[in-house]
């Protein structure tokens, strides 16, 4: 069985690959390809956020009693990343390569820092405190509907 840490970290890598592909297409000014990869990246990211916000975070908060700790920080960072995703989409709509690549660089730094915090702290803590529920939580994550928009 995968741990929560393994499963969610794999989700990070899947989303990261789509992010890189979108940025590479924008760097080549291949706007339709960039748009397609950005849409896939956004769906992947939103699905991952939903796994955390709808399943992992509530379970972690219930088990630890912490509602203003690491999960609050992660939710705030999710909001920041969503704003960056909106800015990337706007830059693509305007075919503004400089803005896209600048926003992409900012988002990359935010994602790297965010993912490190999750993988080195939150997911490890979750594996410890949620061990008795891990199988159920993973099953719920795996059947969470894909994001379509």
Phi, psi and omega in degrees: 000137172292149170274167174302317179302311181297313183297311183288327176293323175298322176300320177301313183296321179297315179294319180303319181297321178291322177300313180298318180296320179295316181295319180297319179294318178295323179297329177271001184059034174264084193295319181292320177295317178299317180298317181294315179291323178296320178297317178294319178298317182296317178297317179298314182295314179297321178297316178297315177301319179297320177303318181284308187289327182266336186238300186294306186300312179300321179294318179297315180296321178294322183285329185255340185077005180266113176247348179244019180263228187298327181292326177295319178296316181297319178298319179297317179292326174301317178299317178299318180293322177298321177296320177294323177297320176299317180295323177297316179298319178297317179297321177294317179302325181268000184049045181262092185298316182299314179294318180300309184293325176294315178294322179298319179296318178297314180296320179301314179298317179298315180297317181299314180295317180299310183296322177298316179297316180295311186288326183268345182233290190299311183295324178294318177297317180298318178301325180285307188279340183252011182310315181296336182255358190305315182299316178295316180297316178297319178298319178295321179295320185290340178255003177298130183301143176294150176280132186254345182246000000 
